[in-house]
Amino acid sequence: MNWQPIAFAPFARDLELAVIDAEGPHALVFPCRRILRGWIKSETDEQIDVHPTHWREWTHPASADLSFVSTFERGSKL
């Protein structure tokens, strides 16, 4: 599945999130769920302080397709 803008992220589904932080753009290594007050880790229901830019369906624990990284490096939108 292609990366989607975070504004369209669904609630109550396991998602893979893309973030941009001090280390640059990358995908989180654990599934997350959107809640009214932000985001939680799917496996623990622990609320996390994260500001994702994009999302896609969580497919497996090591979905290491970082195709969005090269998109960011080219200065394009996802």
Number of C-alpha atoms within 10 A of each C-alpha: 8 10 16 16 14 15 10 9 17 15 12 11 15 20 23 23 27 25 17 16 11 6 7 10 19 18 19 17 14 17 19 26 22 18 13 6 7 12 20 19 16 17 11 8 11 11 16 11 9 15 14 20 16 22 23 18 18 18 12 11 10 10 13 11 9 12 12 19 17 11 13 14 10 9 9 9 8 14
